[in-house]
Amino acid sequence: MALRRENAATVKKHGKEVNSISMTGVIVRPGESFEKALRRFTKTCEKSGILSDVKKNQRYEKPSDMKKRKHNQAIRKHIKEQLEANV
């Protein structure tokens, strides 16, 4: 399983490498308003890809549907690269 989060780290446990995830958080600076700290927190969550992971895992996706989606995504990427190369 590939982890996309910035704060993912590989840790050795009992001689085996295990992926460990620390929680995303922000430290409120002195004199900083709650709204500004909340904005910084949501921005770090967006950067680390937490929200996209949650949305992606909201519903079960059958393996065949996953293959179709990835295949169609690869086709779109290939077409886009060809169009950019021709310009």
Secondary structure, DSSP 8 states (H G I E B T S, - for coil): -----TTEEEEEETTEEEEEE--------TT--HHHHHHHHHHHHHHHTHHHHHHHTSS---HHHHHHHHHHHHHHHHHHHHHHHH-
